[in-house]
Amino acid sequence: MTLSLMLCTVTFPVVARALADGDTERARDRVERDVALAAALVLLGAATVVACAPQIVRLLFQRGAFTAADTAATAGVMRVYALGLLGQTVVGALARSYFSAGRASWYPFGAMAVGVTATAAVGAAAVGPWGVTGIAAANAAGITVTAALLLAGTGPRSVPVRVRRVLGDLGRPLLAAAVATGAGALAADRVADGGAALSLAVGAATVGGVFVALGLALGVRGLLPVRFLHPVTRRLPHGRFRFRFPFHDHDHDR
């Protein structure tokens, strides 16, 4: 999730410059691509966490007073918490667009306030029957509400993204992540007798392979084209290379 938000932060000046030039279409395309890429990255990570949570916790923490029961409980909380990672990423990606135009906006604050209220309400209702898992579920629910409000509020308050297109860009990697999670969990369980490290490696590799393969088949924009993830290089006359990252807006340089 950190990497995905770093990518969105790098492109923030591109969006601001496009809006300053009055080119809302270029700003919109940039924000939509950022959301698609960030979603693909974070869903791949979330799928790995959900599929391999027991192996991750066992490898990192299960020693001494930290028993197998503690591992199972912690893994369950991790899995529920991971359900909110997409919402957190969308919030981070879209919140920047509200301030790209250089004017103050209270809408993101209001959306966050509603999300915090939802988190508190769901947490109060869920902590009794489900304990700490209910708190994790409340966090996932609240941040998802905030993400939905920020997406719905784009337009006159922010960069006018195409909501249906963004939802499609989120839905396709979400489907790929769900399938990859099941495949990864199954693969990890198959080699569980080989130890946590082997089980984690097999599960994570399966998640990654299935996610990328299915994502390419579904046309996930965060995975296509591959050059979007690689820097562009150009040899200078004196023999050195200059690296230009793909977040540079080439359409603006004419």
Buried (B, 14 or more C-beta within 10 A) or exposed (E): BEEBBEBBBBBBEBBBBBBEEEBEEBBBBBBBBBBBBBBBBBBBBBBBBBBBBBBBBBBEEBEEEBEEEBBBBBBBBBBBBBBBBBBBBBBBBBBBBBBBBEEEBEBBEEBBEBBBEBBEEBBEEBBEEBEBBBBBBBBBBBBBBBBBBBBEBBEEBBBBBEEEBBEBBBEBBBBBBBBBBBBBBEBBBEBBEEEBEBBBBBBBBBBBBBBBBBBEEBEBBBBBEEEBEEEEEEEEEEEEEEEEEBBEBEEEEE
